Amino acid sequence: MQTISMNRGKPVYITSYVESKGSAYQVMFYVLLVYLSFYGLVSVYVDNIVFRSLKDVGMLLLAVVGMSRLYRGQPNFIVLFLFLFSSILFIGSMNLLLGGSIVSWVYGVKVTFLPMLMLFAGMYIAEKKAIYTFARTNLIILFLLITGWLIQYSLGIDKLISLGFVYGVNIKHYLEGVPRLNSITVSPDSYAYALLITGLIAEKVRTAEKYRLFQMFIRLLVFSFLLLSTIRSALVFWIIYQIVTFVLRVRKYNRNNMLLLSGVFLLLPGAVVFGFRLMENYNLLSINSMLVRFQSWGSYLTSPFTMNGVIGNGIGAVGAASRRTHMLGLESRDYPVDNQYFSFYEQIGWIGIIYLVVLFAWMAACLHKRMISLPAADAMRLPQMAIALLMGAAAASFTTNVLELFPGNVSIWLVVGMALYQQRDVDEIPIQSR
C-alpha cells in the first residue's frame, strides 16, 4: 500500500507493505511461531532438557541473526537497547555472587528476558515485508487455540486429569465449578493471553482490513472466548487495548472522527451496564483473589532498604521461573507474585527498575515518533497497536505477570519490534511535491 501527499513543505514518508518472497529465516520464524503455540501442550507429556531447550535456542538464533542483519541500518537503536538490556541483566545477576541459584537465573532469563530479544526478530520480519504473513499465521494459531479449548471443554476436567493434565497447573476450576482450561498452551493464564494477543494480530490480515465485518467477527470471537476463559486480567488488557486504539484513531479532528466519538459516548452507558451484568453472570466481579494478593504482597515483598531491595534477589527468584524450579525439586521461594511490577522489583531491585523504566520510556518515545511520522491512511497502524499493547500489558500487570506468560509475551515483543522498525531505506519513499 502506498500513500502520496501533495502538500508542499517537508517530505512525507509513505509505507509499502508489499510482501517479499519467503527466505530460510522467514520459514524458520513461522515454524518456530507455530511450535511455540503448541509447546505448552506437548510439555505436559514430554519433559526433557533437549525439548525444552529447542524453543530457547530457536528464539536466540532468530534474535541474533535479525539483530546482525539490522545493525548496519540502525546501529544507534541496537547499541542503546543492548546497553540498557545488558545493564538490567547485570544487576539481576549480582545476586549470584551472594549465593544465588544459577538454575533459577537461567530459567528467569528464559522466561522473561529472552522473549524481549525477539523484538529484533520482529524488526527483521518488518524489513522483509512479511507482516501480513505473520498476521495470517496468527489467524491459524487463533483457530487452533479455540479448537483446543472446545475439545477440552467437551472432554471435561476429570477426563483431562486421566489423560495426564496436572490439576492446579494445566487445568483448574474457577468459582462454582467453571473450568479453566489450557487449550494447546501450558496453563489457563497462558491460553487467555495467547488467545488475546493472537486475536489482535489476526485482525491485521488483509481480509480483515478489506472487510470490516470479518474484523468484527474476529474481535467478537476473541472477546467471547476471553469471557469463557474467566481470566479477568486478560479482559482488562483487551478493554484497555480497545480504548487506547480508539483514542489514537480519533486523536486528529475531522468530521468522521467526531461522529464516531459522539456515537461511542451515546452507546457507552448501555455498554457499561451490559458489561457489568455479563461479568456478574460469569462471576468475574469477585474480589476475593485480589484480597489474597494484597495480603501476600504485604507479607513477602523485600524491603527496599536492604541489599536485596537495592539489587534484587536475582533473576528467576520469583514468578514463573521460581515455580518451575520448585517443580524440579530445587530450593525455591515458589512465589508467583501475581504482579509484574513487584516481580521485576524482587528480581532486579529498585536500581534495576530504574533502568527498566528508562528502557520502556525510550521505546514508548520511539513508538510515538514513529506513529506521528506515518500518514493517517496507513492501514496497519503498527505503532498504535504496539502502544496499545504496552498500555494493556501495563494495566494487566497489576495482577498478573504478563511478560512471563508464554507464548503471549513473545508475540508482544514481536509486534513492538515490527512497529519500531524504520523503513526509510527501502520501504518508505520521501515524496517532495513540486
Secondary structure, DSSP 8 states (H G I E B T S, - for coil): -------SSS-EEE---------HHHHHHHHHHHHHHHHHHHHTT---HHHHHHHHHHHHHHHHHHHHHHTTT-HHHHHHHHHHHHHHHHHHHGGGGGT--HHHHHHHIIIIIHHHHHHHHHHHHHHTT-HHHHHHHHHHHHHHHHHHHHHHHHH-HHHHHHTT--BTTTBEE-GGG-EE--TTSSSHHHHHHHHHHHHHHHTTSHHHHH-HHHHHHHHHHHHHHHHHHT-HHHHHHHHHHHHHHHHHHS-S--HHHHHHHHHHHHHHHHHHHHHHHHHHHTTTT--HHHHHHHHHHHHH---TTSHHHHH-S-TTSSTHHHHHHHHTT--------S-HHHHHHHHHHHHHHHHHHHHHHHHHHHHHHHHHHS-TT-SS-HHHHHHHHHHHHHHHTTTS-GGGSTTHHHHHHHHHHHHH---TTTT-EEE---
